[in-house]
Amino acid sequence: MTTTSPRPTGRREERHGETFLVFDRTFRAPIEDVWAAVTESDRLVRWIGEWSGDPASGSVTFRMTAEGDDVADETIWIDECVPPRRLVMRSAQPVEPDLLWAWEIDLVEADGTTTLSFAQGVTDVELAESVGPGWDYYLDRMVAAEAGQDLAAIDFDDYYPAFKDHYRAELA
């Protein structure tokens, strides 16, 4: 159980003619440090998972570590990488491999604070009901990991199903 109740933070945005859920988090850290937290495997593993491979090839293999040991590896295609400001990626959806998920990460630093904006393309309301709470959960884990806090205090049960209605309304 977290010490404060989390709240849904994702909002709907239209980008490139598609619907995205967008989440912002701020860090009292330089942009390069936040970039490392979302791109370096040893930093990423602290809050969501790890990757292997050569990003210069255009793809890496990613494995979520925060959801148990039986999670399958997935290929993440890197469409755009502009360190330390922008990363655009895609992967196949787990239940519909012919459909792709699109993710965009943008970072902006001002006055010693870096704002991370994470966006995922979302195709329908049913998907938003699980994707939205999931990203609030993982991004709160990222904030806790970067602050040196106990990630065990962040409980997915505080996010799902409590946030479903918020994300259903965002996509309605």
C-alpha positions as CSV (number, residue, x, y, z in Angstrom):
1,M,0.0,0.0,0.0
2,T,1.3,3.4,-0.9
3,T,1.5,6.1,1.8
4,T,-0.5,8.5,-0.4
5,S,-3.3,7.4,-2.7
6,P,-2.3,7.5,-6.3
7,R,-4.5,9.2,-8.8
8,P,-4.9,8.7,-12.6
9,T,-2.8,11.1,-14.5
10,G,-3.2,10.1,-18.1
11,R,-5.0,12.3,-20.6
12,R,-6.1,11.8,-24.2
13,E,-4.2,13.6,-27.0
14,E,-4.4,13.2,-30.8
15,R,-1.0,12.8,-32.4
16,H,-0.3,12.1,-36.0
17,G,-4.0,11.3,-36.6
18,E,-4.1,8.7,-33.8
19,T,-5.3,8.7,-30.2
20,F,-2.7,8.6,-27.4
21,L,-2.8,8.4,-23.7
22,V,-0.2,10.9,-22.3
23,F,1.4,10.8,-18.8
24,D,3.7,13.4,-17.3
25,R,6.2,13.0,-14.5
26,T,8.7,15.5,-13.1
27,F,12.1,14.8,-11.7
28,R,14.5,17.1,-9.8
29,A,17.3,15.8,-12.0
30,P,19.2,16.8,-15.1
31,I,17.7,15.7,-18.4
32,E,20.6,13.3,-19.0
33,D,19.9,11.5,-15.7
34,V,16.2,11.0,-16.6
35,W,17.2,9.9,-20.1
36,A,19.4,7.2,-18.6
37,A,16.5,6.0,-16.4
38,V,14.4,5.3,-19.5
39,T,17.1,4.1,-21.9
40,E,19.8,2.3,-19.9
41,S,18.9,-1.4,-19.2
42,D,20.5,-1.4,-15.7
43,R,18.4,1.7,-14.7
44,L,15.2,0.5,-16.5
45,V,15.3,-2.8,-14.7
46,R,14.8,-1.1,-11.4
47,W,11.2,-0.1,-12.3
48,I,9.9,-2.1,-15.3
49,G,12.3,-4.4,-17.2
50,E,15.5,-4.9,-19.1
51,W,16.6,-4.9,-22.7
52,S,19.4,-6.6,-24.6
53,G,20.8,-6.2,-28.1
54,D,22.2,-3.4,-30.1
55,P,19.9,-0.3,-30.3
56,A,21.9,0.9,-33.3
57,S,20.4,-2.1,-35.2
58,G,17.0,-0.5,-34.8
59,S,15.6,-2.9,-32.3
60,V,16.2,-4.5,-28.9
61,T,14.7,-7.4,-27.0
62,F,12.8,-6.3,-24.0
63,R,11.6,-8.4,-21.0
64,M,9.4,-7.0,-18.3
65,T,10.8,-8.0,-14.9
66,A,8.1,-6.4,-12.7
67,E,5.4,-8.9,-13.7
68,G,7.1,-12.2,-12.8
69,D,9.5,-14.6,-14.4
70,D,7.2,-16.1,-17.0
71,V,6.8,-12.9,-19.1
72,A,7.8,-13.5,-22.7
73,D,10.5,-11.4,-24.4
74,E,9.3,-8.9,-27.0
75,T,11.0,-7.0,-29.8
76,I,11.0,-3.2,-29.4
77,W,11.6,-1.3,-32.7
78,I,13.3,2.0,-32.2
79,D,11.9,4.5,-34.8
80,E,13.5,7.7,-33.5
81,C,16.2,8.3,-30.9
82,V,17.4,11.9,-30.2
83,P,19.3,11.8,-26.9
84,P,18.5,13.1,-24.4
85,R,15.2,14.5,-25.6
86,R,13.1,12.1,-27.7
87,L,12.6,8.3,-28.1
88,V,9.9,6.8,-30.3
89,M,9.3,3.0,-30.3
90,R,6.9,0.3,-31.4
91,S,6.1,-3.3,-30.4
92,A,3.6,-6.0,-31.2
93,Q,0.6,-6.1,-28.9
94,P,0.7,-9.2,-26.8
95,V,-2.8,-10.4,-27.6
96,E,-2.9,-9.2,-31.2
97,P,0.6,-9.5,-32.7
98,D,-0.6,-8.0,-36.0
99,L,-1.3,-4.7,-34.2
100,L,1.5,-2.5,-33.0
101,W,1.7,-0.4,-29.9
102,A,3.4,3.0,-30.4
103,W,5.2,4.8,-27.6
104,E,6.8,8.3,-27.5
105,I,9.0,9.6,-24.7
106,D,9.8,13.3,-24.7
107,L,12.0,15.1,-22.1
108,V,12.3,18.8,-21.3
109,E,14.5,20.4,-18.7
110,A,14.0,23.8,-17.1
111,D,15.4,25.2,-13.9
112,G,16.9,21.9,-12.7
113,T,13.6,20.0,-13.2
114,T,13.1,17.5,-16.0
115,T,9.6,16.7,-17.2
116,L,9.1,13.3,-18.8
117,S,6.1,13.0,-21.1
118,F,5.2,9.4,-22.0
119,A,2.6,8.6,-24.6
120,Q,1.1,5.4,-25.9
121,G,-1.1,5.0,-28.8
122,V,-4.4,3.5,-27.7
123,T,-6.9,2.0,-30.2
124,D,-10.0,1.5,-28.0
125,V,-11.7,2.0,-24.7
126,E,-11.2,-1.6,-23.5
127,L,-7.4,-1.3,-24.1
128,A,-7.3,2.1,-22.3
129,E,-8.9,0.5,-19.2
130,S,-5.8,-1.6,-18.6
131,V,-3.1,0.5,-20.3
132,G,-3.9,3.6,-18.4
133,P,-3.7,2.2,-14.9
134,G,-0.6,0.2,-16.0
135,W,1.4,3.2,-17.1
136,D,0.4,5.2,-14.0
137,Y,1.7,2.3,-11.9
138,Y,4.9,1.9,-13.8
139,L,5.7,5.6,-14.0
140,D,5.1,6.0,-10.3
141,R,7.5,3.1,-9.8
142,M,10.0,5.0,-12.0
143,V,9.6,8.1,-9.8
144,A,10.1,6.0,-6.7
145,A,13.2,4.2,-8.1
146,E,14.8,7.5,-9.1
147,A,14.1,9.0,-5.6
148,G,15.6,5.9,-3.9
149,Q,12.2,4.9,-2.4
150,D,10.8,1.4,-1.7
151,L,9.1,0.2,-4.8
152,A,7.3,-2.5,-2.8
153,A,5.2,0.3,-1.3
154,I,3.6,0.8,-4.7
155,D,0.8,-1.7,-5.1
156,F,-0.9,-2.3,-8.5
157,D,-4.1,-3.0,-6.6
158,D,-4.2,0.7,-5.8
159,Y,-4.3,1.4,-9.6
160,Y,-6.4,-1.3,-11.1
161,P,-9.4,-1.5,-11.3
162,A,-9.7,1.8,-9.5
163,F,-8.5,3.9,-12.5
164,K,-10.6,2.0,-15.2
165,D,-13.4,4.6,-15.2
166,H,-11.0,7.5,-15.7
167,Y,-9.4,5.9,-18.7
168,R,-12.8,4.8,-20.1
169,A,-14.0,8.4,-19.9
170,E,-10.8,9.7,-21.6
171,L,-11.3,7.5,-24.6
172,A,-15.1,7.8,-24.8
